[in-house]
Amino acid sequence: MITSFASSAYQRISQLASQPRVHQAFQWLHLHEKQLRDWQLKLISIPAPPFQERTRAEWLRQQFEGLGLSNAHPDPEGNVLAELPGTDDTTCVLLSAHIDTVFPAGTPVEPLEDGDRILAPGACDNAAGVTALLGLAAALKHTQIKPACTILFAGNVGEEGEGNLRGMRHLFQRSPYKERIGSTIVLDGSGTETVVTHALGSRRFHVLLQGPGGHSWTDSASPNPILVLSRALATLSNLELPGNPRTTLNVGVIQGGTSVNSIPESASAQVDLRSTDPEQLIRLEVLLHRAVEDAVLSANLTAAARGRGPLAFRIQTMGHRPAATLPEDAPILQSIRAVDRHLGLRTEPRISSTDANIPLSLGREALCIGAGGTGGGTHTRQEWYDPTGRELALRRILLLLLDQCQSSAAMQPIAAD
Ligand SMILES: [Zn+2]
């Protein structure tokens, strides 16, 4: 049983790592790379485009059930959840990995093997993370470790692109687990030493301008949506963006018009704003609205003076990921640093946009780490994953997970008689 609670994080980790059952779990992971690989190959071969994760989710639910986890079920958003009950079952630690991929339906997903390498869309992002979930569940069940609090395993939907973190939002906003989750460990992609502590925030907008359009000669007094949109975008391009906190602005798509001799009826652009600081995102959003409004207003004044119809505009939010930072003294950060010290790893902090954005933005303890091995070509059809060395990352996750269970259980108020 894992019940000890030493004063410092490093002592706690050393004690955990010296427990015979934890050794057995390490041993299980050491001996079962073939099993992990088989899971990963099967998982990769089940397509999971955004909003179409159901088949993969059902496969994962069956694996959770087969491993003997409790209450394996899909939630209303499509996340697959399962529990490993702990000594304290009022609290849980969430261990999650997103099951969706960026690849649209119809993308060939059958994996190829080249030596140790697995080549397939989604082989690394995030088949590596989901495989780690299964490996850890199997190792914990096999060794009959009873964690200090319940572990909630989640294969969540909607991490990529327009999924807009919907799986994680559901878990923290509407699910019955939302109050019970003490801390969150997100597994995403490969890597053994990185830890995402800065949640990169983003806001994405679709800007649309519409007007009467017309003939380039006879209606030349009509306002031109492409030119007016261009003016607004030029204003944005002249903004000074801070390097610290790092903040970026991108216009990724621009559309409009039908022919060279027509004044277009519409023009649109897609704008992506990113920052580690939520206030910068708000500031930029205001400036985006102002730039579009000013450009349209001024064009409409000119058009009205010439007796021409006005332009209308609409700015729609396409996606929103909140920015947040895990405080340097957060217990979960001390815990991963202690684990890394124990395992002889460097802890490499990173800034990224992951499922951990949601709990972090709510002031909850969360971080995102890799599921081991190496990978590349993420989000392309040339994506690959090599599991060499995966075992070390799984040990890292296991120690962090069990330690978080101890800390989460300890945070519970003790009921008075
Ligand atoms: Zn991912």
Residues whose N, C-alpha, C, O or C-beta is under 5 A from the ligand:
A	BS01	ZN	D125 N126 D188
